[in-house]
Amino acid sequence: MTRRVGSSSVGAQRIPNLVAITTSSRRSCSARQRSSSFSKGPYISAVSRNVHPITAVQSEYSLWSRDIDREVLPTLRELGIGLVAYSPIGRGFLAGRFSDPERELDEGDFRRSGPRFTGENLRHNQELAAKIRELAEEKGVTSGQLALAWVLAKGEDIVPIPGTKRVSYLEENWAARDVELSGDDLERIEAELPQVAGERYDRSGMATLNH
Ligand SMILES: NC(=O)c1ccc[n+]([C@@H]2O[C@H](COP(=O)([O-])OP(=O)(O)OC[C@H]3O[C@@H](n4cnc5c(N)ncnc54)[C@H](OP(=O)(O)O)[C@@H]3O)[C@@H](O)[C@H]2O)c1
């Protein structure tokens, strides 16, 4: 199934006539295709060539979710497919939106129990958020802007879609377009940032996706 997701939004500036293949497109594929991970490179390539041309793929991509660097992103680039980067600020954590999920987030918010937001992983990931804050302060921007600027700097073919309920964050995030990161900045950020601790989702969630 294809779904037109925008023609005048931020995405349209970089990927005209943005069309996303949703996960339900799996249903139109053979069992053999389904058994391989949904958005692994070969799968995307097979769907794009044999089922339907793909304009954009949506996947999590941020300073702490870079699994797609290995295989998916190179495939997208080879095929001229854009990336819609969801949760580009790590569901708020990379922007310092919260540091103690259990205390600060509503009951029922999945981040209160997510692998990256609990226990020892949370303590470790707080160091990661602190490093982002330090690098952002050096640049004179906010942590959220640095996280978004990093995604934007990774390529013209990547469109981050940060989410928020607040106009102030929306404006702050929009201004991240003006944050310039040089090649040296990117190298330094990537070298100095501690590795993330914990998977993106719990075990059952991880079983439903690729990366
Ligand atoms: N395709 C998929 O499977 C999938 C999965 C997840 C998400 N998405 C989509 O991706 C988009 C964004 O993802 P997301 O909302 O999960 O993650 P996100 O954009 O990384 O983070 C959103 C969180 O960050 C906070 N935030 C936003 N801007 C901020 C700022 N400047 N400073 C501090 N905190 C800030 C928001 O706070 P407030 O809540 O206080 O505003 C919210 O809690 C949404 O459109 C969502 O639908 C798609």
The ligand as a Gaussian input file, in Angstrom:
#p B3LYP/6-31G(d) Opt

LIG

0 1
 N        7.019000       4.791000      11.523000
 C        7.160000       4.489000      12.788000
 O        7.212000       3.319000      13.180000
 C        7.278000       5.593000      13.800000
 C        7.663000       5.287000      15.099000
 C        7.808000       6.326000      16.019000
 C        7.545000       7.642000      15.630000
 N        7.166000       7.891000      14.370000
 C        6.880000       9.290000      13.973000
 O        8.038000      10.087000      14.103000
 C        7.705000      11.395000      14.535000
 C        8.547000      11.810000      15.697000
 O        8.904000      10.732000      16.506000
 P        8.780000      10.747000      18.073000
 O        7.747000      11.753000      18.504000
 O        8.660000       9.347000      18.509000
 O       10.256000      11.162000      18.555000
 P       11.104000      12.490000      18.573000
 O       10.639000      13.472000      17.570000
 O       12.511000      12.028000      18.564000
 O       10.789000      13.021000      20.049000
 C        9.552000      13.541000      20.435000
 C        9.695000      13.949000      21.895000
 O       10.673000      14.960000      21.979000
 C       10.183000      16.074000      22.644000
 N       10.734000      17.248000      21.953000
 C       10.503000      17.629000      20.675000
 N       11.217000      18.719000      20.394000
 C       11.902000      19.037000      21.521000
 C       12.809000      20.070000      21.874000
 N       13.164000      20.997000      20.996000
 N       13.322000      20.085000      23.132000
 C       12.986000      19.142000      24.022000
 N       12.143000      18.125000      23.747000
 C       11.599000      18.096000      22.517000
 C        8.697000      15.998000      22.571000
 O        8.213000      16.575000      23.741000
 P        6.647000      16.984000      23.942000
 O        5.918000      15.665000      23.959000
 O        6.649000      17.658000      25.256000
 O        6.256000      17.842000      22.824000
 C        8.454000      14.492000      22.529000
 O        8.377000      13.970000      23.842000
 C        6.217000      11.373000      14.821000
 O        5.577000      11.976000      13.713000
 C        5.864000       9.915000      14.898000
 O        4.556000       9.638000      14.472000
 C        7.045000       6.910000      13.433000

